[in-house]
Structure formats: C-alpha cells, structure tokens
Amino acid sequence: MNPSSLATTWPYLLTLALLAAVAWFSWRRGDVPGAYPLIAACLFQALWVVGAVGELLAADPSARIAWFKFQAVWKMPTVTATTCFTLEYVNPGRWLTRRTLILLSIPPVLVLLLVLTNDLTHWYWPAFSVGGSVQPTRGALNWTTNAYGMALVLVNLTAFAWLFIRSPQHRWPVALMVTGQLTGRVLYAVDLATGQASIQPDPVILSIGLTTGAYAVALFAFRILDPLPAARRTAIEQMQDGMVVFDTRWRALSLNAATERILGIPAARARGKAWSELLPACPDPGRCLETGAGPVEISLGVGAEARRYALALSRLQNHRGLTTGHLLLI
C-alpha cells in the first residue's frame, strides 16, 4: 500500500457515497421504468471507482496494472447501462426491447474477453508504463471500443433531446442529466487524449462524480423516478377522450393521442395553433362554451364521416387563483 496516497482518496469515497445514494433511491422506485438499469450503472461505476482506489493505493507496479485492468472491465458496462436507463426512461417499453438489450450486452462481453486475454494477444494494450500512474499504449481495438462508447453517448443525447422537445415537465431534469453526461465524456476524452491520469483527483473519476451528482439532483430535487408523473402521462395517452391544454391566449400547448385522432392533426403540428384553427366549428371559446347548460356539442367531419362531440372547458389556476390556461375535454 502507498500511504502517501491515502489523503487523496476522499474524492473517490465521496463519489462512492453519491453512487450508493442514487442506487438506493432507484431501488426504492424499482417499479418505475429505468430504475434497474440505473442501479446497474451505479454498481458498475462503483466497481470502477474501487479499481481506481486500488490503483492509487498500490505500491507494486504489477498490482497497479492489475487494478488498471480491473477498472477497464467496468467502463463499457457503465456506458451500456446508462444507455439502457436512458432508452427505458425516455420511452418505456418501446426502445429498450429484449433484442436491443442483447445487442447492447455484446460489446461489454467482448471487452471483458480482450482484457482477460491481453497478456497473450496484446490486442487491447500492447504495453504499459508505470510512473506516477499507469500509462497504457492503446491498441486499435481499444480505440474502437472507446469510439463505440462515445457513440452510445450520442444515442443518449438524442433520446434526451426527443424527451426535452415532447415533454416540457421533463426539461429541467433532462438538462441536468445531459449536462452531467457531456461534462463526464469531455473529461474522459481529455484523459484519453492527454494520458495525464497522474493528475489527482483522476479526471475520469471526477467525471463519474459530476455525472452522478447531476443524476442525484435530478432524482432527489425533480424526482424523475417518481411514479406519479409516469402514471399521469400513461393515463392521459390512453384515455379515449380528447384533451387539449391551452394557454391564456388560447393557443394549444399540448394534446393527447385521442385528440390527434379526433381532429385528424398530429400533435407536433397542433402545438401553437389558436383555438379557432383547431376547432373552426366553435371559433369563439368564450361564447361557445359559456352557455351555463353543460357541455356544448359540435359536429366534425362531413357526410358519413360526421361525428358529434361534446366540449367541456375548465380553467387552470395557480396557487394564487390566477388563470394560467384552459383545459378542454372532447
């Protein structure tokens, strides 16, 4: 053991504590989409950090190389589990299929085999030098797997961008998680490019801490794994009645799938349109719905395709009683 390195382990221990907190919170929300992949990502990152502590404290060069290899085993599973969490959280049950999970599991297994057989093949690391830190000579397969890991981050960012556009209530937690992922990958890329892992704390471990911190804020402050928003979103999408949220200027902010079918217009095109554009059969919401006799009926379509619908309008108010918008049920 290298006693002089004991004082520099506190960032690693803090990172482990953050990972444990995020894993514990996710475990308590295990019935929510994305919880178990996030637990797996925390576990893999924790093993990665343990390997970094082992490398930091080891005095024998061969032991330090062994701990370096131990860390490498958990890098690809970490990135893969993070992608699984992203896909399942952003679009539950649709993007993370069994086939996708199997395909994503293949690269981590290949990396494990490359690490275990490196002493025989030298395909992954042709050589090592040990000074202030372990500095590997990276083979072509090593650079290939790192490029693949970066590509998975692009998949994550694309999925988060999709959720950011479609779901305004998720924008702040998504922005936090994207910031954490980008910061982490930039630090990791800098470490790969410069090879200056002797800097303490290790930039790679610092990237894990920053990413975990961003997820911790998103989990605890915005409660992204709270089942209520997921249940509310599912109920709205599955309800048979149309539902449209208008702002105070009577412009559509959001609508569910039933409204798309009723009005025959995609949600992306409907957002931002005025009431009169969406419901020309009832162009003035104030006069049309302020009858005092209950819901107003309108006819949509012509001939055999004509259908009659009842419109019911409610005010949306904040805690001060001020009107912030309107909710229309069709």
Contacts in CASP RR format, 6 or more apart in sequence:
PFRMAT RR
TARGET T0000
AUTHOR 0000-0000-0000
METHOD contacts of the structure
MODEL  1
MNPSSLATTWPYLLTLALLAAVAWFSWRRGDVPGAYPLIAACLFQALWVV
GAVGELLAADPSARIAWFKFQAVWKMPTVTATTCFTLEYVNPGRWLTRRT
LILLSIPPVLVLLLVLTNDLTHWYWPAFSVGGSVQPTRGALNWTTNAYGM
ALVLVNLTAFAWLFIRSPQHRWPVALMVTGQLTGRVLYAVDLATGQASIQ
PDPVILSIGLTTGAYAVALFAFRILDPLPAARRTAIEQMQDGMVVFDTRW
RALSLNAATERILGIPAARARGKAWSELLPACPDPGRCLETGAGPVEISL
GVGAEARRYALALSRLQNHRGLTTGHLLLI
1 57 0 8 1.000
1 58 0 8 1.000
1 59 0 8 1.000
2 56 0 8 1.000
2 57 0 8 1.000
2 58 0 8 1.000
2 59 0 8 1.000
5 56 0 8 1.000
5 57 0 8 1.000
6 57 0 8 1.000
8 56 0 8 1.000
8 200 0 8 1.000
8 201 0 8 1.000
9 53 0 8 1.000
9 56 0 8 1.000
9 57 0 8 1.000
11 201 0 8 1.000
11 205 0 8 1.000
11 206 0 8 1.000
11 209 0 8 1.000
12 49 0 8 1.000
12 52 0 8 1.000
12 53 0 8 1.000
12 56 0 8 1.000
12 201 0 8 1.000
12 205 0 8 1.000
14 209 0 8 1.000
15 45 0 8 1.000
15 49 0 8 1.000
15 205 0 8 1.000
15 208 0 8 1.000
15 209 0 8 1.000
15 212 0 8 1.000
16 46 0 8 1.000
16 49 0 8 1.000
16 50 0 8 1.000
18 209 0 8 1.000
18 212 0 8 1.000
18 213 0 8 1.000
18 216 0 8 1.000
19 42 0 8 1.000
19 45 0 8 1.000
19 46 0 8 1.000
19 49 0 8 1.000
19 208 0 8 1.000
19 212 0 8 1.000
20 42 0 8 1.000
20 46 0 8 1.000
21 216 0 8 1.000
22 38 0 8 1.000
22 42 0 8 1.000
22 212 0 8 1.000
22 213 0 8 1.000
22 215 0 8 1.000
22 216 0 8 1.000
22 219 0 8 1.000
23 38 0 8 1.000
23 39 0 8 1.000
23 42 0 8 1.000
23 43 0 8 1.000
23 46 0 8 1.000
25 219 0 8 1.000
25 220 0 8 1.000
25 225 0 8 1.000
26 34 0 8 1.000
26 35 0 8 1.000
26 36 0 8 1.000
26 38 0 8 1.000
26 39 0 8 1.000
26 42 0 8 1.000
26 219 0 8 1.000
26 225 0 8 1.000
27 35 0 8 1.000
27 39 0 8 1.000
29 35 0 8 1.000
29 225 0 8 1.000
29 226 0 8 1.000
29 227 0 8 1.000
30 36 0 8 1.000
30 39 0 8 1.000
30 225 0 8 1.000
31 227 0 8 1.000
32 225 0 8 1.000
32 226 0 8 1.000
32 227 0 8 1.000
32 230 0 8 1.000
33 88 0 8 1.000
33 89 0 8 1.000
33 92 0 8 1.000
33 93 0 8 1.000
33 230 0 8 1.000
34 84 0 8 1.000
34 85 0 8 1.000
34 88 0 8 1.000
34 89 0 8 1.000
34 92 0 8 1.000
34 225 0 8 1.000
35 225 0 8 1.000
37 81 0 8 1.000
37 82 0 8 1.000
37 84 0 8 1.000
37 85 0 8 1.000
37 88 0 8 1.000
37 96 0 8 1.000
38 81 0 8 1.000
38 85 0 8 1.000
38 89 0 8 1.000
38 215 0 8 1.000
38 225 0 8 1.000
40 77 0 8 1.000
40 81 0 8 1.000
40 84 0 8 1.000
41 78 0 8 1.000
41 81 0 8 1.000
41 82 0 8 1.000
41 84 0 8 1.000
41 85 0 8 1.000
42 212 0 8 1.000
44 74 0 8 1.000
44 77 0 8 1.000
44 78 0 8 1.000
44 81 0 8 1.000
45 74 0 8 1.000
45 78 0 8 1.000
45 208 0 8 1.000
45 212 0 8 1.000
47 70 0 8 1.000
47 73 0 8 1.000
47 74 0 8 1.000
48 71 0 8 1.000
48 74 0 8 1.000
48 75 0 8 1.000
48 78 0 8 1.000
48 208 0 8 1.000
49 205 0 8 1.000
49 208 0 8 1.000
50 70 0 8 1.000
51 67 0 8 1.000
51 70 0 8 1.000
51 71 0 8 1.000
52 67 0 8 1.000
52 71 0 8 1.000
52 202 0 8 1.000
52 204 0 8 1.000
52 205 0 8 1.000
54 67 0 8 1.000
55 64 0 8 1.000
55 67 0 8 1.000
55 68 0 8 1.000
55 71 0 8 1.000
55 133 0 8 1.000
55 134 0 8 1.000
56 200 0 8 1.000
56 202 0 8 1.000
58 64 0 8 1.000
58 66 0 8 1.000
58 67 0 8 1.000
61 130 0 8 1.000
64 130 0 8 1.000
64 134 0 8 1.000
65 128 0 8 1.000
65 130 0 8 1.000
65 134 0 8 1.000
68 128 0 8 1.000
68 134 0 8 1.000
68 136 0 8 1.000
69 115 0 8 1.000
69 118 0 8 1.000
72 111 0 8 1.000
72 115 0 8 1.000
72 124 0 8 1.000
73 111 0 8 1.000
73 112 0 8 1.000
73 115 0 8 1.000
75 111 0 8 1.000
76 107 0 8 1.000
76 108 0 8 1.000
76 111 0 8 1.000
76 145 0 8 1.000
76 148 0 8 1.000
76 149 0 8 1.000
77 108 0 8 1.000
79 149 0 8 1.000
79 152 0 8 1.000
79 153 0 8 1.000
80 104 0 8 1.000
80 105 0 8 1.000
80 107 0 8 1.000
80 108 0 8 1.000
80 152 0 8 1.000
82 152 0 8 1.000
82 156 0 8 1.000
82 181 0 8 1.000
83 104 0 8 1.000
83 152 0 8 1.000
83 155 0 8 1.000
83 156 0 8 1.000
84 96 0 8 1.000
84 101 0 8 1.000
84 104 0 8 1.000
86 155 0 8 1.000
86 156 0 8 1.000
86 159 0 8 1.000
86 160 0 8 1.000
87 95 0 8 1.000
87 96 0 8 1.000
87 100 0 8 1.000
87 155 0 8 1.000
87 159 0 8 1.000
88 95 0 8 1.000
88 96 0 8 1.000
89 224 0 8 1.000
90 159 0 8 1.000
90 160 0 8 1.000
90 162 0 8 1.000
90 163 0 8 1.000
91 159 0 8 1.000
91 162 0 8 1.000
91 163 0 8 1.000
92 230 0 8 1.000
95 159 0 8 1.000
107 145 0 8 1.000
107 148 0 8 1.000
110 145 0 8 1.000
111 124 0 8 1.000
111 145 0 8 1.000
114 121 0 8 1.000
114 123 0 8 1.000
114 124 0 8 1.000
114 141 0 8 1.000
114 145 0 8 1.000
115 124 0 8 1.000
117 123 0 8 1.000
118 124 0 8 1.000
118 125 0 8 1.000
123 139 0 8 1.000
123 140 0 8 1.000
123 141 0 8 1.000
124 138 0 8 1.000
124 139 0 8 1.000
124 141 0 8 1.000
124 142 0 8 1.000
125 136 0 8 1.000
125 137 0 8 1.000
125 138 0 8 1.000
125 139 0 8 1.000
125 142 0 8 1.000
126 137 0 8 1.000
126 139 0 8 1.000
127 136 0 8 1.000
127 137 0 8 1.000
128 134 0 8 1.000
128 135 0 8 1.000
128 136 0 8 1.000
128 137 0 8 1.000
129 135 0 8 1.000
129 137 0 8 1.000
131 198 0 8 1.000
132 198 0 8 1.000
133 197 0 8 1.000
133 198 0 8 1.000
133 202 0 8 1.000
134 197 0 8 1.000
135 195 0 8 1.000
135 197 0 8 1.000
136 142 0 8 1.000
138 146 0 8 1.000
146 192 0 8 1.000
150 185 0 8 1.000
150 189 0 8 1.000
153 181 0 8 1.000
153 185 0 8 1.000
156 181 0 8 1.000
157 178 0 8 1.000
157 181 0 8 1.000
157 182 0 8 1.000
160 174 0 8 1.000
160 177 0 8 1.000
160 178 0 8 1.000
163 170 0 8 1.000
163 174 0 8 1.000
164 170 0 8 1.000
164 171 0 8 1.000
164 174 0 8 1.000
164 175 0 8 1.000
164 178 0 8 1.000
167 233 0 8 1.000
168 253 0 8 1.000
168 254 0 8 1.000
169 229 0 8 1.000
170 224 0 8 1.000
172 222 0 8 1.000
173 218 0 8 1.000
173 222 0 8 1.000
173 224 0 8 1.000
176 214 0 8 1.000
176 215 0 8 1.000
176 217 0 8 1.000
176 218 0 8 1.000
176 222 0 8 1.000
177 214 0 8 1.000
177 215 0 8 1.000
177 218 0 8 1.000
179 214 0 8 1.000
180 210 0 8 1.000
180 211 0 8 1.000
180 213 0 8 1.000
180 214 0 8 1.000
180 215 0 8 1.000
181 211 0 8 1.000
181 214 0 8 1.000
183 207 0 8 1.000
183 210 0 8 1.000
183 211 0 8 1.000
183 214 0 8 1.000
184 207 0 8 1.000
184 208 0 8 1.000
184 210 0 8 1.000
184 211 0 8 1.000
185 207 0 8 1.000
186 207 0 8 1.000
187 203 0 8 1.000
187 204 0 8 1.000
187 206 0 8 1.000
187 207 0 8 1.000
187 210 0 8 1.000
188 203 0 8 1.000
188 204 0 8 1.000
188 207 0 8 1.000
190 203 0 8 1.000
191 197 0 8 1.000
191 202 0 8 1.000
191 203 0 8 1.000
191 204 0 8 1.000
196 203 0 8 1.000
197 203 0 8 1.000
197 204 0 8 1.000
218 224 0 8 1.000
219 225 0 8 1.000
236 243 0 8 1.000
236 256 0 8 1.000
237 256 0 8 1.000
237 257 0 8 1.000
239 256 0 8 1.000
239 258 0 8 1.000
240 258 0 8 1.000
241 258 0 8 1.000
241 329 0 8 1.000
241 330 0 8 1.000
242 255 0 8 1.000
242 256 0 8 1.000
242 258 0 8 1.000
242 259 0 8 1.000
242 262 0 8 1.000
242 329 0 8 1.000
242 330 0 8 1.000
243 255 0 8 1.000
243 256 0 8 1.000
243 258 0 8 1.000
243 259 0 8 1.000
243 327 0 8 1.000
243 328 0 8 1.000
243 329 0 8 1.000
243 330 0 8 1.000
244 252 0 8 1.000
244 254 0 8 1.000
244 255 0 8 1.000
244 259 0 8 1.000
244 270 0 8 1.000
244 278 0 8 1.000
244 327 0 8 1.000
244 328 0 8 1.000
244 330 0 8 1.000
245 252 0 8 1.000
245 253 0 8 1.000
245 254 0 8 1.000
245 255 0 8 1.000
245 316 0 8 1.000
245 325 0 8 1.000
245 326 0 8 1.000
245 327 0 8 1.000
245 328 0 8 1.000
246 252 0 8 1.000
246 253 0 8 1.000
246 275 0 8 1.000
246 325 0 8 1.000
246 326 0 8 1.000
246 327 0 8 1.000
246 328 0 8 1.000
247 253 0 8 1.000
247 324 0 8 1.000
247 325 0 8 1.000
248 323 0 8 1.000
248 324 0 8 1.000
248 325 0 8 1.000
248 326 0 8 1.000
249 274 0 8 1.000
250 274 0 8 1.000
250 275 0 8 1.000
250 285 0 8 1.000
250 326 0 8 1.000
251 272 0 8 1.000
251 273 0 8 1.000
251 274 0 8 1.000
251 275 0 8 1.000
252 270 0 8 1.000
252 271 0 8 1.000
252 272 0 8 1.000
252 273 0 8 1.000
252 274 0 8 1.000
252 275 0 8 1.000
252 278 0 8 1.000
253 271 0 8 1.000
253 272 0 8 1.000
254 267 0 8 1.000
254 271 0 8 1.000
255 263 0 8 1.000
255 267 0 8 1.000
255 270 0 8 1.000
255 271 0 8 1.000
257 267 0 8 1.000
258 330 0 8 1.000
259 267 0 8 1.000
259 270 0 8 1.000
259 330 0 8 1.000
260 266 0 8 1.000
260 267 0 8 1.000
260 270 0 8 1.000
262 300 0 8 1.000
262 307 0 8 1.000
262 309 0 8 1.000
262 330 0 8 1.000
263 270 0 8 1.000
263 278 0 8 1.000
263 279 0 8 1.000
263 300 0 8 1.000
265 278 0 8 1.000
270 278 0 8 1.000
275 283 0 8 1.000
275 285 0 8 1.000
276 283 0 8 1.000
276 284 0 8 1.000
279 285 0 8 1.000
279 298 0 8 1.000
279 311 0 8 1.000
281 298 0 8 1.000
281 299 0 8 1.000
281 300 0 8 1.000
282 288 0 8 1.000
282 289 0 8 1.000
282 296 0 8 1.000
282 298 0 8 1.000
282 311 0 8 1.000
285 313 0 8 1.000
285 326 0 8 1.000
288 296 0 8 1.000
288 311 0 8 1.000
289 296 0 8 1.000
289 311 0 8 1.000
289 313 0 8 1.000
294 312 0 8 1.000
295 310 0 8 1.000
295 311 0 8 1.000
295 312 0 8 1.000
296 310 0 8 1.000
296 311 0 8 1.000
297 308 0 8 1.000
297 309 0 8 1.000
297 310 0 8 1.000
297 311 0 8 1.000
298 308 0 8 1.000
298 309 0 8 1.000
298 311 0 8 1.000
299 306 0 8 1.000
299 307 0 8 1.000
299 308 0 8 1.000
299 309 0 8 1.000
300 306 0 8 1.000
300 307 0 8 1.000
300 308 0 8 1.000
300 309 0 8 1.000
301 307 0 8 1.000
309 330 0 8 1.000
310 330 0 8 1.000
311 328 0 8 1.000
311 329 0 8 1.000
311 330 0 8 1.000
312 328 0 8 1.000
312 329 0 8 1.000
313 326 0 8 1.000
313 327 0 8 1.000
313 328 0 8 1.000
313 329 0 8 1.000
314 326 0 8 1.000
314 327 0 8 1.000
314 329 0 8 1.000
315 323 0 8 1.000
315 325 0 8 1.000
315 326 0 8 1.000
315 327 0 8 1.000
316 323 0 8 1.000
316 324 0 8 1.000
316 325 0 8 1.000
316 326 0 8 1.000
316 327 0 8 1.000
317 323 0 8 1.000
317 324 0 8 1.000
318 324 0 8 1.000
END
